[in-house]
Structures are given as C-alpha cells and as structure tokens.
Amino acid sequence: MKKYIVFDSRNIEVGRFETEQDVLQGLRLPIRSTDYVRLCCKGVIKRLNGYKIVTA
C-alpha cells in the first residue's frame, strides 16, 4: 500500500496519509475523484490546490 506525504506551498509537511481518499478528506478538498491525487504524485499536475503530493 502506498503512503502519501503532503506539503503546502512553503514546502512544510502537512501530513502523511495511507490512501488517496484519506488525502482528499484530510485536506478537505472538494474533489471527489482520486485520479487527481495519482496524477499529482506522478508529476503530471505540479500542485493540487497549493499542496504538493509525493509518494513515500
């Protein structure tokens, strides 16, 4: 299972999450699809609402 690390716009770690759905709920993003989290991790999308998401 992948773990996701989320950074804010100043590259400060916001949190660590287990699943894509946890990332969306933890950041309170109004996005329903978890595909955006995967695209952000791959580098297709640089930042998601100012948050940078990487896999650990």
N, C-alpha and C positions, 0 to 999 in steps of 0.2 A: 504494500500500500504506500502511495506517495504521501509525503508531507510537504506542506506549502509554507513558506516564510513570506510574510508581507512587510514591505517597507513603505513609509509615507514619502512625501515629496522631498523631505530633507534627509532621506536615507536612514531614518531611525526605525528600528524594528518595531512593528505594531503588534504582531502576534504570529503564532505558529498554529497551523490547522491541519487536520487529518485528511479531509475530503474537500472537493470543490464546493459542495453545498455548505460546508462549515465556513469556508472563506466568505461566501456571499452573505450568510447570516451573521457572521461575526463582524463584518464591516458594515452591515446594514445597507447593502447596495440594493437598489430597486431593480435588479436584473434577475430574471428567472432562469435563464439558460446558463448551464455550467460550461458551455463551449468557450465563452469569453475568458474564463479562468485558464483553460488549457491553452488558448491562443496567446495569452499574456505570458505564460510560462515558456512557451516556445520562442517568444521574441517577435511574433507577428504583430502583436499590439504592444507598444512600449509600456504604457501605463493604463490602468483601469481606474478612472475617477481619481487620478493622482496617486494611486497605490501601485507599487511595483511588486509583482508576484514572482517568486522563484521556487523551484523545487529543491528539496533537501535530500 
